[in-house]
Amino acid sequence: MAIPWRLQVTHAILKNMDDYTVCQLLFASQTKKDILLWLELEELKNKHSTCFKLWYVVDRAPEAWDYS
């Protein structure tokens, strides 16, 4: 599945305050620069920290990389 479609579903779930679904996204890429929609994903993670879990995996991680 493409990331824009997943984000549409995630936005719909997070928009409903009565929905307690927890969304988890594992984003794999070659490098940090290849991660599409980085800023939007980070904003969702920070705004919905209890309902949206995000983890990045890159093949070539930069120094001080907090993920895998």
VEXMAR-710512 format. One record per atom (N, C-alpha, C, O): x, y, z; residue in one letter; atom name; residue number from 1. Coordinates in nm, 2 decimals, padded with zeros to 4 digits. Each point is the difference from the previous one (the first is absolute). Layout:
N
R      xx      yy      zz  aa  at    i
R       X       Y       Z   a  CA  NUM
...
//
This chain:
68
R      xx      yy      zz  aa  at    i
R   00.08  -00.12   00.00   m   N    1
R  -00.08   00.12   00.00   m  CA    1
R   00.09   00.13   00.00   m   C    1
R   00.10   00.00   00.06   m   O    1
R  -00.15   00.09  -00.13   a   N    2
R   00.08   00.13   00.00   a  CA    2
R  -00.03   00.08   00.12   a   C    2
R  -00.11  -00.01   00.06   a   O    2
R   00.21   00.09  -00.02   i   N    3
R  -00.01   00.08   00.13   i  CA    3
R  -00.12   00.10  -00.01   i   C    3
R  -00.06   00.02   00.10   i   O    3
R   00.03   00.05  -00.21   p   N    4
R  -00.11   00.09   00.00   p  CA    4
R  -00.13  -00.06   00.04   p   C    4
R  -00.08   00.06   00.07   p   O    4
R   00.05  -00.18  -00.12   w   N    5
R  -00.12  -00.07   00.04   w  CA    5
R   00.00  -00.03   00.15   w   C    5
R  -00.11   00.01   00.06   w   O    5
R   00.22  -00.06  -00.01   r   N    6
R   00.01  -00.03   00.14   r  CA    6
R  -00.03   00.13   00.09   r   C    6
R  -00.06  -00.01   00.10   r   O    6
R   00.12   00.12  -00.15   l   N    7
R  -00.02   00.12   00.07   l  CA    7
R  -00.15   00.04   00.00   l   C    7
R  -00.05   00.06   00.10   l   O    7
R  -00.02  -00.08  -00.21   q   N    8
R  -00.14   00.03   00.00   q  CA    8
R  -00.08  -00.07   00.10   q   C    8
R  -00.08   00.05   00.07   q   O    8
R   00.11  -00.18  -00.06   v   N    9
R  -00.07  -00.09   00.10   v  CA    9
R   00.04   00.05   00.14   v   C    9
R  -00.09   00.01   00.09   v   O    9
R   00.22   00.02  -00.06   t   N   10
R   00.04   00.04   00.13   t  CA   10
R  -00.07   00.13   00.04   t   C   10
R  -00.04   00.02   00.11   t   O   10
R   00.04   00.08  -00.21   h   N   11
R  -00.07   00.13   00.03   h  CA   11
R  -00.14  -00.03   00.04   h   C   11
R  -00.06   00.07   00.09   h   O   11
R  -00.01  -00.15  -00.16   a   N   12
R  -00.14  -00.03   00.03   a  CA   12
R  -00.02  -00.06   00.14   a   C   12
R  -00.10   00.03   00.07   a   O   12
R   00.19  -00.12  -00.04   i   N   13
R  -00.01  -00.06   00.14   i  CA   13
R   00.03   00.10   00.11   i   C   13
R  -00.08   00.01   00.09   i   O   13
R   00.18   00.07  -00.11   l   N   14
R   00.04   00.09   00.10   l  CA   14
R  -00.09   00.12   00.01   l   C   14
R  -00.01   00.06   00.11   l   O   14
R  -00.07  -00.03  -00.21   k   N   15
R  -00.09   00.11   00.00   k  CA   15
R  -00.12  -00.03   00.09   k   C   15
R  -00.07   00.09   00.06   k   O   15
R   00.03  -00.22  -00.05   n   N   16
R  -00.11  -00.04   00.08   n  CA   16
R   00.04  -00.02   00.15   n   C   16
R   00.07  -00.10   00.03   n   O   16
R  -00.10   00.19   00.05   m   N   17
R   00.04   00.00   00.14   m  CA   17
R  -00.06  -00.11   00.08   m   C   17
R   00.05  -00.04   00.11   m   O   17
R  -00.16  -00.02  -00.16   d   N   18
R  -00.06  -00.12   00.07   d  CA   18
R   00.06  -00.13  -00.04   d   C   18
R  -00.03  -00.11   00.05   d   O   18
R   00.13   00.11  -00.15   d   N   19
R   00.06  -00.12  -00.04   d  CA   19
R   00.14  -00.01   00.07   d   C   19
R   00.08   00.09  -00.01   d   O   19
R  -00.07  -00.20   00.08   y   N   20
R   00.12  -00.02   00.08   y  CA   20
R   00.10  -00.10  -00.07   y   C   20
R   00.09  -00.06   00.06   y   O   20
R  -00.10   00.05  -00.19   t   N   21
R   00.09  -00.08  -00.08   t  CA   21
R   00.14   00.06   00.01   t   C   21
R   00.02   00.12  -00.01   t   O   21
R   00.08  -00.21   00.03   v   N   22
R   00.14   00.04  -00.01   v  CA   22
R   00.06  -00.03  -00.13   v   C   22
R   00.00  -00.12  -00.04   v   O   22
R   00.05   00.22  -00.03   c   N   23
R   00.06  -00.03  -00.14   c  CA   23
R   00.15  -00.01   00.02   c   C   23
R   00.06   00.08   00.08   c   O   23
R  -00.01  -00.18  -00.14   q   N   24
R   00.15  -00.02   00.00   q  CA   24
R   00.05   00.00  -00.14   q   C   24
R  -00.05  -00.07  -00.09   q   O   24
R   00.16   00.14   00.06   l   N   25
R   00.05   00.01  -00.13   l  CA   25
R   00.15  -00.03   00.01   l   C   25
R   00.08   00.07   00.07   l   O   25
R  -00.03  -00.17  -00.15   l   N   26
R   00.14  -00.03  -00.01   l  CA   26
R   00.03   00.05  -00.14   l   C   26
R  -00.05  -00.05  -00.10   l   O   26
R   00.14   00.15   00.09   f   N   27
R   00.04   00.05  -00.13   f  CA   27
R   00.15  -00.04  -00.03   f   C   27
R   00.09   00.04   00.07   f   O   27
R  -00.08  -00.12  -00.18   a   N   28
R   00.14  -00.04  -00.04   a  CA   28
R   00.04   00.07  -00.12   a   C   28
R  -00.08   00.02  -00.10   a   O   28
R   00.21   00.02   00.09   s   N   29
R   00.05   00.07  -00.11   s  CA   29
R   00.15  -00.02  -00.01   s   C   29
R   00.06  -00.05   00.10   s   O   29
R   00.00   00.09  -00.20   q   N   30
R   00.15  -00.01  -00.02   q  CA   30
R   00.07   00.10   00.09   q   C   30
R   00.10  -00.03   00.08   q   O   30
R  -00.14   00.16  -00.08   t   N   31
R   00.06   00.10   00.08   t  CA   31
R  -00.11   00.09   00.07   t   C   31
R  -00.12  -00.01  -00.04   t   O   31
R   00.16   00.09   00.13   k   N   32
R  -00.10   00.10   00.06   k  CA   32
R  -00.06   00.09  -00.11   k   C   32
R  -00.11   00.03   00.01   k   O   32
R   00.20   00.01  -00.10   k   N   33
R  -00.05   00.09  -00.10   k  CA   33
R  -00.11  -00.06  -00.09   k   C   33
R  -00.07   00.07  -00.07   k   O   33
R   00.07  -00.20   00.06   d   N   34
R  -00.10  -00.07  -00.08   d  CA   34
R  -00.13  -00.02   00.07   d   C   34
R  -00.10  -00.05  -00.07   d   O   34
R   00.08   00.09   00.19   i   N   35
R  -00.12  -00.02   00.07   i  CA   35
R  -00.10   00.11  -00.04   i   C   35
R   00.02   00.12   00.02   i   O   35
R  -00.12  -00.16  -00.09   l   N   36
R  -00.10   00.09  -00.05   l  CA   36
R  -00.09   00.05   00.11   l   C   36
R  -00.03  -00.07   00.10   l   O   36
R   00.00   00.20  -00.11   l   N   37
R  -00.09   00.06   00.10   l  CA   37
R   00.05   00.00   00.14   l   C   37
R  -00.08  -00.01   00.10   l   O   37
R   00.21   00.02  -00.08   w   N   38
R   00.07   00.00   00.13   w  CA   38
R  -00.07   00.10   00.10   w   C   38
R  -00.03  -00.04   00.11   w   O   38
R   00.02   00.16  -00.16   l   N   39
R  -00.06   00.11   00.09   l  CA   39
R  -00.14  -00.03   00.05   l   C   39
R  -00.04   00.02   00.11   l   O   39
R  -00.04  -00.07  -00.21   e   N   40
R  -00.14  -00.03   00.04   e  CA   40
R  -00.01  -00.12   00.09   e   C   40
R  -00.08   00.00   00.10   e   O   40
R   00.17  -00.10  -00.12   l   N   41
R   00.00  -00.11   00.09   l  CA   41
R   00.04   00.04   00.14   l   C   41
R  -00.05  -00.05   00.10   l   O   41
R   00.16   00.13  -00.09   e   N   42
R   00.05   00.05   00.13   e  CA   42
R  -00.11   00.08   00.07   e   C   42
R  -00.02  -00.01   00.12   e   O   42
R  -00.05   00.09  -00.19   e   N   43
R  -00.11   00.08   00.06   e  CA   43
R  -00.11  -00.09   00.05   e   C   43
R  -00.05   00.03   00.11   e   O   43
R   00.01  -00.13  -00.18   l   N   44
R  -00.10  -00.09   00.05   l  CA   44
R   00.05  -00.07   00.12   l   C   44
R  -00.07  -00.02   00.10   l   O   44
R   00.20  -00.03  -00.10   k   N   45
R   00.05  -00.07   00.12   k  CA   45
R   00.00   00.09   00.12   k   C   45
R  -00.03  -00.04   00.11   k   O   45
R   00.07   00.17  -00.13   n   N   46
R   00.00   00.09   00.12   n  CA   46
R  -00.14   00.04   00.05   n   C   46
R  -00.02   00.02   00.12   n   O   46
R  -00.07   00.00  -00.22   k   N   47
R  -00.13   00.04   00.04   k  CA   47
R  -00.09  -00.11   00.06   k   C   47
R  -00.08   00.03   00.08   k   O   47
R   00.10  -00.15  -00.13   h   N   48
R  -00.08  -00.11   00.05   h  CA   48
R   00.09  -00.12   00.05   h   C   48
R  -00.01  -00.11  -00.04   h   O   48
R   00.10   00.15   00.14   s   N   49
R   00.10  -00.10   00.05   s  CA   49
R  -00.06  -00.12   00.06   s   C   49
R   00.06  -00.10   00.01   s   O   49
R  -00.18   00.10   00.04   t   N   50
R  -00.06  -00.11   00.06   t  CA   50
R  -00.08  -00.09  -00.10   t   C   50
R  -00.02  -00.12   00.02   t   O   50
R  -00.01   00.18  -00.13   c   N   51
R  -00.08  -00.08  -00.10   c  CA   51
R   00.07  -00.03  -00.13   c   C   51
R  -00.04  -00.08  -00.08   c   O   51
R   00.16   00.14   00.06   f   N   52
R   00.07  -00.02  -00.12   f  CA   52
R   00.15  -00.03   00.03   f   C   52
R   00.07   00.09   00.05   f   O   52
R  -00.03  -00.21  -00.08   k   N   53
R   00.14  -00.05   00.03   k  CA   53
R   00.07   00.00  -00.13   k   C   53
R  -00.05  -00.06  -00.10   k   O   53
R   00.17   00.11   00.09   l   N   54
R   00.08   00.01  -00.12   l  CA   54
R   00.14  -00.05   00.02   l   C   54
R   00.06   00.03   00.10   l   O   54
R  -00.01  -00.11  -00.19   w   N   55
R   00.13  -00.05   00.01   w  CA   55
R   00.06   00.00  -00.14   w   C   55
R  -00.06  -00.05  -00.10   w   O   55
R   00.18   00.10   00.08   y   N   56
R   00.07   00.00  -00.12   y  CA   56
R   00.11  -00.10  -00.01   y   C   56
R   00.07  -00.03   00.10   y   O   56
R  -00.05  -00.03  -00.21   v   N   57
R   00.11  -00.10  -00.03   v  CA   57
R   00.07   00.05  -00.12   v   C   57
R  -00.06   00.01  -00.11   v   O   57
R   00.19   00.02   00.11   v   N   58
R   00.07   00.04  -00.12   v  CA   58
R   00.12  -00.10  -00.02   v   C   58
R   00.06  -00.05   00.10   v   O   58
R  -00.02   00.04  -00.22   d   N   59
R   00.12  -00.09  -00.03   d  CA   59
R   00.13   00.07   00.03   d   C   59
R   00.09  -00.06   00.05   d   O   59
R  -00.09   00.19  -00.07   r   N   60
R   00.13   00.08   00.03   r  CA   60
R  -00.04   00.11   00.10   r   C   60
R  -00.04   00.11  -00.05   r   O   60
R   00.05  -00.14   00.17   a   N   61
R  -00.04   00.10   00.11   a  CA   61
R   00.11   00.10   00.02   a   C   61
R   00.12  -00.03   00.00   a   O   61
R  -00.16   00.16   00.02   p   N   62
R   00.09   00.10   00.03   p  CA   62
R   00.04  -00.01   00.15   p   C   62
R  -00.06  -00.08   00.08   p   O   62
R   00.17   00.15  -00.04   e   N   63
R   00.04  -00.01   00.14   e  CA   63
R  -00.11   00.06   00.08   e   C   63
R  -00.07   00.09  -00.04   e   O   63
R   00.06  -00.13   00.17   a   N   64
R  -00.10   00.05   00.09   a  CA   64
R  -00.14  -00.04  -00.04   a   C   64
R  -00.09   00.08   00.02   a   O   64
R   00.07  -00.19  -00.09   w   N   65
R  -00.13  -00.04  -00.05   w  CA   65
R  -00.07  -00.07   00.11   w   C   65
R   00.06  -00.10   00.06   w   O   65
R  -00.18   00.14  -00.02   d   N   66
R  -00.07  -00.05   00.11   d  CA   66
R  -00.08  -00.13  -00.03   d   C   66
R  -00.05  -00.07   00.09   d   O   66
R   00.04   00.03  -00.22   y   N   67
R  -00.08  -00.11  -00.04   y  CA   67
R   00.09  -00.11  -00.05   y   C   67
R   00.12  -00.01   00.04   y   O   67
R  -00.17  -00.09  -00.11   s   N   68
R   00.08  -00.12  -00.05   s  CA   68
R   00.06   00.03  -00.13   s   C   68
R   00.07  -00.09  -00.06   s   O   68
//
